[in-house]
Amino acid sequence: LHRAGTTMVMISHDMDELAKICDRIYVLADGRTVLEGTPGTIFAQDDYLRSLGLGIPVATQIMRTLAAQGIDVTPAPEDAAAIYTTQQAIAALTQWLAREQSQRNEVRNGRI
């Protein structure tokens, strides 16, 4: 549908589903649009979403929790907010594991 230029309107409280499918999200409260933007823009406002009784995708929650624990999974801490699908989280975690393994190998080989 996207390639054909077709717009689809979808109503859901399932943030994981919206993160996978949508390239723009409108958040309504009391019949009014209160947020509008890309999934990354919307999910970066998790406190406000929570105040509306909504959440953020599980992948985003996991990435932010890791960042809060000092585990630098993303190239930059602010990138944790940009990860909102399972596929993006897997890619970031895979890259992080590769970096960690490379650093460990350098330590073992006396390069650091």
N, C-alpha and C positions, 0 to 999 in steps of 0.2 A: 504494500500500500504506500509506503513512504516513497519508494522510487517512482511510483505513478503520480505522486503529488497529492495523494488522497489524505484528507484530514479526518481523523476519527476522534470522536468525543467519548470518553470513558469515565465512569464514576466508580471510585474504589477507595477503600481505606487500607488496602494492601500495598504498603510502600515498596515492598520487594518487587511486586508485580509491576507497579508503575515505573520503578527504576529500570526494569528490563525493557519495557515496551515504549515508554514515552520519551520524546525529545524536548517537550515543553509540558510543564505542569501548572495548573491553576488550583490554588487552595481556596475553598469557599468557607465562610463562617457566617452564619445568620443571613444567608442568601447574597452575600457580597464577596467579591474577590479580595482576599487579604494578602495573598502572595502569588507571584507569577514569575516563572523563569525556567531555566534548565534544571534537570534533576540535581546537579551539583549545587546550584544556587539555592534551591529549595531545601535540600537536606543539610546544608551548612547552618540552617537556622533551627536546629533541633530543639532548643529551649522553647522557642515560639511555637513550634509544631506540637510539642508536649502540652503547652498551655491550651492548645485547641483540642486536646485528646487524641492527637496523632503521634506517630513515631517516625523513626528513620529506618532504612533498610538494615537488616541484620549485618550485612557485610560492612556497612559504614560504622555500625556500633562496634564491631570487632576491631576494625582498623583504628578507631579513635581510642578504644581501650588499650590496645597495644602501644599507641603513641603516648598515652597518659602514663603508662608503666615504664616509659623510657626506651621502649623497643622501637627503634627507628626503621620501620618496615618500608616506608616510602622514601623517595629521594629527598623530600622536604616535608617537615611536619604538617604544613598547611595542605599538602596533597592528600592527607588522610580524609579530608572532607570531600575530596573529589572522587573517592572510591565508593561507589554505591551499588555495584552489581557483584555477584559471586565471581563472575569471570574476571573482573578487574581486581578483586581481592586475591584470587588465585595467582594472577600474573604478578602482582606486587609481591606476594609472599614468595613466589618462585624466584624472582629477581633478588629478593633479600637473602634467601637461602644460598643462592649462588655467590653473592658478595661475601656472606659470612664464611662459606666454605673456602673461598679464595683467600680470604684474610687468614684463616686458620692454617691453610697450607703454607702461606708465606711465613707465618710464625714458626711452624714446624721445620721449614727449610732454612731458618735463620736469616731470612731476608728482612725481618722487622726487628 
